[in-house]
Amino acid sequence: MSLAGPLILVGLPGAGKSTVGRAVAQKLGCGFVDFDVWLAERSGSSIPQLFAEQGVEAFRKTEYDLTLELRSEPPMVWSPGGGWATIPGILALVRPSACIIHLLVSADGALARLRQDASIRPLLSGNDPQAVLDRLWRERADRYAEADYVVETNGVTVEHVVQRVLELALDKHTMDTSNE
């Protein structure tokens, strides 16, 4: 199967966007871009440094610019940062060709996954990462709800999530080509 447009995984930090995205891209035989890795490599700074030096709004602008750039690339799997979906106009920018899948994780589930590296997550670096994740969920839930599909990631294996994402991407691809 080839993608008709980008396959974009959205969700809270710790939802599995990078892990699942990499595995899905491998199974599809297409490219994969982890926005945080790409932006850090391109800038020569870590994500926490970028947040500290630029602030959240400037960081979101770099994500927006990367999105514009990737739209002209062959379809691949994207793993943007957890706040990418909140950028004004970003979802409209990638539609209708994109397949956007929300990897749903509870704040508790995300925190359990992030415990080892919460220090490298700029928005979770404070004294109460649970409260931060709860706040991020409240702030972002409406934007995540605009995804084409939702895949639950709590209590299931990565392999299960990867398989479900592949099924949904295939369904979207089939629906898009049948409407032409």
Secondary structure, DSSP 8 states (H G I E B T S, - for coil): ---SS-EEEE-STTSSHHHHHHHHHHHHT--EEEHHHHHHHHHTS-HHHHHHHHHHHHHHHHHHHHHHHHTTS---EEE--TTGGGSTTHHHHHTTT-EEEEEE--HHHHHHHHTTTGGG-GGG-SS-HHHHHHHHHHHHHHHHTTSSEEEE-TTS-HHHHHHHHHHHHHHHHHHHHHT-
